[in-house]
Amino acid sequence: MLTLKLISEETERVIKGLEKKHFDGAREAIEKVLAVDKRRREAQQRLDNNLSEAKKLASQIGMLMKQGKKDEADRIKASVSEMKETNKQLEADKSAAEEEMTTLLCQIPNIPYDEVPEGRTAEDNHVVKSNLKECTADDTVGNWTANPTNDEAKLPHWELAKKYNLIDFDLGVKITGAGFPVYIGKGARLQRALINFFLDEARDSGYTEIMPPTVVNAASGYGTGQLPDKEGQMYHCEVDDFYLIPTAEVPVTNIYRDVILDEKDLPIKNCAYTECFRREAGSYGKDVRGLNRLHEFSKIEIVRIDTPEHSKESHKEMLQHVEGLLKKLELPYRILLLCGGDQSFTSAICYDFEVYSEAQSRWLEVSSVSNFDTYQANRLKCRYRRSDSKKTELCHTLNGSALALPRIVAAILENNQTPEGIRIPKALVPYCGFEMID
């Protein structure tokens, strides 16, 4: 969440940032926070004054008793007793203000960096790079093709999965429900190959592999910003009050909740493979067909904890890492800088990676790489101690998909069709153990 210091010292910048994110009632929300903070500070000041005065008066009681001034000592005792009752109310007022403050701050999103473009929806995002050989000004695809020798009509991945017995969507419905596919034979091997490939690439880039739980408590959901208010997006185990994770970002980042790190140990670089679970309530139509949108899917996540001075460089390195994966997979991709209105609640800046599906004639998002500035760290109480002083400061947290498997599998199947079968990208062959799906 935003720090009270930032809101108090740079009020107008915060309001303008929230307006860029199209947060309704930005000024009213910030003014309410400041009003509650004023109430809290006033209660604290009165409490401090009362405690000081009570201490001063209490020190006189013994002396007055020794001097035989019992009536005067009793009057002071009564005053101190009244102050104690007043202080109880002041403590309650201060605690209520602090609780209200936390509730208000949790409802306010992060503010975007200055370089984030204006805009309300995905249509306003900026394409900053594409590896397509021809891409017109309006970002439509030209004549790019992974297999120029293949003149046959392209099949969508759900038809290819059935043709080559790779994925059984109907069986998943039988076992669980829609959005829980069953991978079979070479389809399962392709999944495992991608997981191992992505993990090896992350380790080669200096990330430490973590194998975290895929079920977290409410405190972890709060720490990374999934809770409160986003319960409906996650599967909830009500008896134990646990949540199935929507991404490995949640457990991995929460490793550093309530932790003070040393500056010399930053940046911390972790990666993790987990299954991810998302309810995706209300999703329907072509966007959910096949592997396009699932309730359970595999994903490798990269997470960094860094200093404010170095976090932008870390973000750049993460973007280069994800782009390198897509290059090695020989997929057509583009990188988008998200506009303010299309950013997540917690991010300060976010780039999306999309791969192009020839068979579906559309772009498929496969990764979001975000810098959260101090927003998550403030909720997590994740700090670091500077090497040149004993002072502690909030860290910056960053994360990105590297990569989410479903749409990568879809793109590999759809973009690598040949008359002989589906060609496996060279980088994956050592992991798959086969060069073709036929």
N, C-alpha and C positions, 0 to 999 in steps of 0.2 A: 504494500500500500504506500501511498505518498507519505512522506514525512511531514510532520507538523511544522518543522523548521522551514521546509521548502514552501509550504502553503503560506506561512506567516511572512516570510521574507520576500517571496517572489509571487505574490498573490495574482497579479495581472497576467504574468507569464503562465501560471498554472491554469487560469481560466481560459486563456487563449488556446492552450494546448488541449484542454478538454473540449473546447468548441471545434477544434480541428478534428477531434475524434468523434464529433457529433454526439457528444454526451448531453442529453437533454437536461436543462436546468443547471448548467455548469456554475454560473455565478451564484445562484441561490444555494447550491450545495456547499460551495466554498464559504460563503458568508455564514451559513449555519454552523460549519465546522469552527470558524473563528469565534462565533458567538458562544458556542459550547466551551471552547478553550478559554475564553474570557471568564466564563462562570467558574470553570475549574481553577483558574489562577487566582481569582478573587477568594474562593473558598480556601485555597492553600495559603494565601497570604493571611487571612483572618485566623486560620488555624495556627500558623507559625507565630503570629503576634500573641494569640491567647496562650500558647504553650510557653512562650518566653515570659509573659507576664505572670502566669501561674507559677512558674519556677521561681521567679523573683519573690512573689508573695509567700510562697511556701517556705522559703529560706528565712523569713522573718518570724514564723510561728514559734519556733523553739526559743528564740531570744526573748520574745514577748512573754512566754510562759515563765522563763527564768526571772524576768523582771516583775512577775506577779500581775501582769496585764492580761488576765485570762479573758475578759470580755472582748478586748481588742483582738486577741488571738483567735477567739471563736468567730468573730466577724470575718476575719481573713480566711479562716477555714471554710466558712459558708460561701465566700466569694470564689474560692478555689473550686469548691464542689460545684457551684453553678457553672463555672468555666468548663469543668470536665463534661457536664451535660451538654453544654453548647458545642464543645469540641466533638462529641459523639455525632451530633447532627452535621457539623461541618465535614467530618470524615465521611459520613454517608452521602452528603451532597457532592463531595469531591469524587468519591467512588462512582456515583451515578453519572456524573459528567464524563469521567474517564470511560465508563462502559458505553455511554452514548457516543462518545468520540470514536471509539473503536468501530462501533456499528456503522457510523457515518463514513468513516475512512474506507471500510471494506466495500462500500457501495460505489466508490469513486474509482474509475479506471486510471491506469497509468497515462502519463502525458507523452505524446510522440516527440521524437527529436526534430530539430529544425529542418533536416533534410527530407523528412517524410512529406510526400506531396499531399496537397489538398484533394479531397474527394470523399464520396459517401459510400460507393459500392465497388465491387470487384471490377466493374467496367472502367473505373477511374484509376486502376493500378497502372504503374509505368513498367513497360518492358525495357529492361536495361541491357539484356544480352540474349542472343539466340544463336544456336549453331546450325540453323537451317541454311541451306545454300541460297535459297530465295525466300524472302519474307517481305511482304509489302508493308507500306506505312501503317496500314490499319491492322497489322499483325496477323493477317490471314496467311495460311501456308501456301507456298508456291509449289514447285514440282519436286520437293524433296522426297526421296524414297530410300529405304534401307536396302532394298533389293531391286535395282532398276531392271534386272533381267526378268523379273516376275511380272507378267502382264495379266495374270489372272485376277479376278475380283478378290478383294481382301475380305477375310472372314473375321467377325468379332471374336474376342477371346472365349466367350461362353460357348460358341459353336466349335471352336478349335479344341476346347477342353473336352467336349463331348466326342468329337471326331477321334482324338488321340487318347481318350480315356485318361485324362490328367486330373480333372476335378469333377466331383459329383455334387452338384448343388441340391438335387432332389434328396439325396441321401442325408445331407446336412439338415434339410427341413425335417426329415423323418426323425433324426436323432435329437435335434434341438429345436430348430426353427429357421426361418429365413435369415440369411446373413451369417451363417455358420457352415461354410463349405467343407467338404472332405477332400483332401488331396490324395491322389492315388499314383503309385508307380513313379514314372518319370516326373509327374507333377509334384509329388512329395520330395523327390530328390532335387528338383529345381529349387524348391523352397529352402531345403537344407543347404544347398550350395550357396544360395544368396546370403543366408544368415552367416555362414562361415566366411564367405568372401568379404562381407561388410565388416565383420568383427576383425578379421585379419588386417584389412585396410585401416581400420581405426587404431589398432594396436601399432601398426607401422607408423602412424602419424602421432604416436606418443600418448594415446589414450589408455588409461588403466581400465581393464574390463571388470565390471561389477555384475554379479548375479543377484538382483534384489528380489524381495517378495513382490508378488503381483496383487496383493491385497494390502491396503493401508488403512490406518485409523483416520479419524476426522481431523486430528491435529496436522497430519501430513497433507491432507486435502486443503486445509486452510493455508498452510505454509506456502504452497505454490499457486494458490489463487483459484483452485477449483471449487472451494467452499468458502463462504456460504453462497447461496443463490444458484449454484449450478448442479445441485443434487440430481436433477432430472436427466442430466447427460451421462450419469454414471450408474452402474449397477450397484445397489446397496444391499449388504447383508444385514438386515435389520436386527436380528437377534443379538449379534455381536457388535453392531454399529461399525462395521468395516465396509470399505469400498473397493471394488475391482478397479484397477488402475486404467485410465484412458491412454497413458503413455508412461514410459520409464522415467520421464522427467520428474514425476511425482516422488517415487521412492529414492531415486538417486540424489536429487537436489536436497531432499529432506535429511540425507546423511549429515548435512552441515547445519541443521536446525539447532539453535542454541549453542553454537560453537564459535570460539574466537580463534582464528587462524593466524599464522605468522606470514608476514608479507613475503618472506623469502620462499615460501612454499607455493606461492601463486604464480601463474594460474594453475589451478587444479583441473585436470582433464580426465573425465570418466566417460566410458561407453558401456552400454548395456543392451543385451537382447532380451526382450520380454514379449509375451503375448499381451495385447492391448484390447480393452473392452469398452465399447461405446454403444449406448442405447440408440442414438441417432433417431430419436422419436420424431415422427412427422416426415421422414424422408420417403420419397416415392418417385416413380417415373424412371426415365432412362439413366439418371444419375446413380441409381442404386442397382442396376442390372449387373449380374455376374460379380466380378471382383471390385466394381467401382466404389461400392460403399458397404462395408461389413460391420457386424457387431463384434466379431473377434478376428484379430489379425496379428501378424508378426511384424515387429519393427525393431530396428536398431537405433538407439538414441545416443547422441553425443551431448555431454553437459560440461560446462566450464564455470568455475568460480574464479573471479579475477578482481584486480584493482580497478578503480574508476579510470585511472590514467591509461591502462592497457586494454580495456575491454573492447574498444572499437577495433583494435588490431586483432584481438581474439575472434571477434565476429567476422572479420575479413578472412582469417585463416579457416574458419569453419565453412564459410561459403566456398572457398577454394577446394576444401576437402570434398564437399558434396558434389560440386561440379566435376571433380576428378573421377568420382564414382560413375557418374552418368557418361562421361567420355569413355571410360573403360568398358562400359556396357553397350557402347556404340548406339546410344539412343538419341533421337532428336529432342532437344530440350530448349527451354527458355527460362530466364530468371526475371522475376517481377519484384519491384519494390512496391509494397502495399501502401495504399493511401491511408490517411488517418481513419476514415470511416470503416475500412475493411480490416483493420488490425484487431488482434485479440485484446481482451480486457486488460491483460497484464503487460503486454509488450510495449517497448519504447520505439523499436524499429524492427521490421520483419521483412525478409525476402522469401518469396515462394519459388520453388522449382517445379516446373511442369514438363511432362513428356508428352509428345504428340502421338495420338493413336490414329493411324491411317484408316483402320477399319471403322472406327467410330467418328472419324473426321472431327476430333475435338481434343482439347488439351486436358491432361489429367494431372492434378496436383500430387506430387510425391514427397515433398519436403517443405517444411517451414523452418527457417533459421532465425531465431529471435535473440535480441539483447533486451533484457528486462530492466537494465540500469539497477537502481537500488530497490525497486518495487517489491520483488519477491524477498530479497534479503531483509527488508524491514519487517515483513511478516514472519520470516524465519528466525529473526534475530541472529543473522549470520554476519559476523564482523571479522575484521582482521586488524592486527596490531602492526603499526608502521615500524620499520626497522630503525628509524632515526628518533623514535620517541615511544612513550608508553601509551600514547593516545590510540584509541580504537575507532574504526570507521566502518560503515556498512560496505560490504562487498557488492560487486555487480555479478549477476547470474545470467547465463546464456544457455540456450539449448537448441538442438536441431535434429530432425530426422535424417538418418544416414544409413539406410533409408527405410521407408515403409514399403513392405513387400507387395501387397495386392496389386496396385496399379503398375508397379515395376514388372511383375509377372505378366499382367495384361499387355503392357507395351512390348515386352520381349516376344510374346507369342504373336501379337498382331503385326509388328513391324519386321519380323524375320521370317515371314512365310515364303516358301519357295515351292516349286512343283514337286520337289523331293520330300518336303517336310518343313519343319521349323528349325532354323539354324540357331545354334547356341553361340552367344558372343564368346570370342576367344578367351577372354579373361575368366570366364566361368567354366570352361571345359575341364580344367584340372579338378575343379570342385564337383562337377556333375559326374564326370566319368564317361560322358558321351558328347558327341558333337552335333547330333541331330535328334529331333523328335520325329519319328516316322511310324 
